[in-house]
Amino acid sequence: GFMASNLCCTEAPTSTTPVNYCLGEASAPLTATGTSLLWYTVPTGGVGSSTAPTPSTAAVGTTNYYVSQTLGGCEGPRETIAVIVNDVPTANAGTNDALCAGQTTVTLNASGGGTYTWDNGLGTGASKSVSPTSQTDYVVTVAMGSCTDMDTVRINVTPKPTASAGSEQTICLNQSANLLASGGTSYVWDNGLGAGASKSVTPLDTTTYRVIVTDNACSDTDY
């Protein structure tokens, strides 16, 4: 005799996989295109649920979910949806720094992720040399995959002092001359004179004295 077989021709539903999230990001219920969907946490067996699961983003890693559709009373195979939770970087743009006006550059060093993108037209890369002429904030976006974090570093620009070692003096042999520097908050002379704005000297012949004038960590030199 003739025996008819009852074959199920239902296909698996369609979905977008993988689904990517960042650690701690708000998640939404999974979706798939099909009829009478049933959701599972295992590839075979188990009990299906008609309610789509909302994946947890509390831990980094990959979790597989499974979904089938039922047509004409026949449940088809299961589609696998991978949910990937990616780690979030912690951006560090570096330490706030000061640049003396007229100084050429200061280097920014970012850390905390895989790729680095700076504002102010600096482009990509962890390390950047900058020469701001006034106080400037630089923002770096640190990315690990699609997960990002941002941080800001501030470069203060300090005016450079204008050193003055005083006027040129003419003295007779065995006379003393008083040196008086100005232009900053601290003064260091050469010729073994040491620190201080005012110095008394008794040179034996024509001598040039140099003073380094410092103010707010920036310095200038005069003779």
C-alpha positions in Angstrom: 0.0 0.0 0.0 0.9 3.7 -0.2 2.1 5.5 2.9 2.2 9.3 3.0 4.9 10.9 5.0 4.3 14.1 7.0 7.4 16.2 6.3 7.8 19.6 7.9 8.9 22.2 5.4 9.0 25.2 7.7 12.2 27.2 7.5 14.0 29.0 10.2 13.1 32.6 10.8 15.4 35.3 9.7 17.3 37.7 12.0 20.2 40.1 12.2 23.2 38.5 13.9 25.4 39.2 15.7 23.8 41.9 17.9 26.5 44.1 19.5 26.2 46.0 22.8 28.6 47.9 25.0 29.1 46.8 28.6 26.2 48.3 30.7 24.4 49.6 27.7 20.6 49.5 27.7 19.4 46.5 25.7 16.2 45.8 23.8 14.3 42.6 23.2 15.6 40.5 20.3 13.8 40.5 17.0 13.3 38.0 14.2 11.1 37.8 11.1 8.7 34.8 11.1 5.4 33.4 12.3 4.5 32.2 15.8 8.1 32.7 17.0 9.4 30.6 19.9 12.6 31.7 21.7 15.0 29.3 23.3 18.3 29.4 25.3 19.5 26.1 23.9 20.0 25.0 20.3 17.9 21.8 20.7 15.3 20.7 23.2 14.1 22.9 26.0 10.9 24.9 26.3 10.3 27.7 23.9 8.8 31.1 24.9 6.7 33.4 22.8 8.3 36.4 24.5 11.5 37.6 23.0 14.3 37.7 25.5 16.1 41.0 26.5 19.8 40.2 26.7 21.8 41.2 29.7 24.8 43.6 29.1 26.1 43.2 32.7 29.2 41.1 31.6 31.5 41.0 28.6 31.1 38.0 26.3 29.0 36.3 23.7 25.6 34.7 24.4 23.7 32.7 21.8 19.9 32.8 21.6 17.7 30.6 19.4 14.4 31.2 17.7 12.1 29.1 15.5 8.8 29.8 13.7 5.8 27.6 13.3 3.7 27.3 10.1 0.7 25.0 9.7 1.4 23.4 13.0 4.9 22.6 12.0 7.8 24.1 14.0 10.9 24.5 11.9 14.6 24.7 12.8 16.1 27.3 15.0 18.0 30.4 13.9 21.0 31.4 16.1 21.3 35.0 17.3 24.6 35.9 18.9 24.6 38.7 21.3 28.1 40.2 21.9 28.8 42.4 24.9 31.9 44.4 24.3 34.1 46.0 27.0 34.0 49.8 27.3 37.4 51.6 27.4 38.3 54.1 30.1 39.7 57.1 28.3 42.7 59.0 29.7 43.8 62.0 27.7 46.9 62.5 29.9 47.8 65.1 32.5 47.0 68.8 32.4 50.2 70.6 31.5 51.6 74.0 31.0 53.4 75.4 28.0 55.6 78.5 28.1 54.7 81.0 25.4 57.2 80.7 22.7 58.1 77.1 23.6 57.6 74.9 20.6 55.5 71.9 21.7 54.1 69.9 24.5 53.2 66.2 24.0 49.8 64.7 24.7 49.7 61.0 25.6 46.4 59.2 25.7 45.7 55.7 27.0 42.9 53.3 27.8 41.7 51.7 24.6 42.4 50.4 21.1 42.1 53.5 18.9 42.4 57.2 19.6 40.8 60.2 17.8 41.5 63.8 18.9 39.6 66.9 18.2 41.2 70.2 17.1 42.1 68.6 13.8 44.8 66.4 15.4 43.4 63.1 13.9 44.2 59.7 15.2 47.0 58.2 17.4 47.7 58.0 21.1 50.5 60.6 21.1 50.3 64.1 19.7 52.5 67.2 19.8 50.7 70.5 20.1 51.7 74.2 20.2 48.8 76.2 21.5 49.2 79.9 21.8 46.5 80.2 24.5 44.8 77.8 27.0 43.4 74.9 25.0 41.3 71.8 25.9 42.0 68.7 23.8 39.4 66.0 23.7 40.3 62.4 22.8 37.8 59.7 22.0 39.1 56.2 22.9 37.4 53.3 21.1 37.4 49.5 21.5 35.3 48.3 18.7 32.0 50.2 18.7 32.4 51.2 22.4 33.9 54.6 23.2 34.8 56.9 26.0 36.1 60.5 26.0 38.5 62.5 28.2 39.9 66.0 28.1 43.3 67.4 28.8 44.0 71.1 29.3 47.2 72.9 28.2 47.7 76.2 29.9 50.0 78.7 28.2 52.1 80.7 30.5 53.6 84.1 29.4 57.3 84.0 29.1 59.2 86.5 31.3 61.4 89.2 29.7 64.7 89.0 31.5 66.8 92.1 32.2 70.3 91.8 33.6 70.5 95.6 34.0 72.4 98.2 32.1 76.0 97.9 31.0 78.4 99.5 33.5 81.9 100.8 33.4 84.1 100.7 36.5 87.7 101.3 37.4 90.0 98.5 38.5 89.3 97.3 42.0 85.9 99.0 42.0 82.7 97.1 42.6 79.6 97.1 40.4 76.0 96.3 41.5 74.1 94.0 39.2 70.3 94.2 39.4 68.1 91.9 37.4 64.4 92.2 36.8 61.6 90.6 34.9 60.6 87.5 37.0 60.3 86.0 40.4 63.6 84.1 40.6 67.1 84.8 39.3 70.2 82.7 38.8 73.5 84.2 37.7 76.5 82.5 36.1 80.1 83.1 37.1 79.4 81.3 40.4 77.2 84.2 41.6 74.2 82.0 42.4 70.6 83.1 43.0 69.2 86.5 43.7 68.2 89.6 41.8 71.0 91.8 43.1 74.7 91.0 43.1 77.9 93.0 43.8 80.9 92.1 41.7 84.5 93.2 41.4 85.8 91.9 38.1 89.5 92.2 37.3 88.8 92.8 33.6 85.8 93.3 31.3 83.3 90.6 32.2 79.8 89.6 30.9 77.4 88.3 33.5 74.4 86.3 32.5 71.2 85.9 34.5 68.4 83.4 33.9 65.0 84.9 35.0 62.2 82.5 35.8 58.5 83.2 36.4 55.8 80.5 36.7 58.3 77.8 35.5 59.1 79.8 32.3 62.5 81.4 31.8 64.4 83.9 29.8 68.1 84.9 29.7 69.8 88.3 29.5 73.4 89.5 29.6 
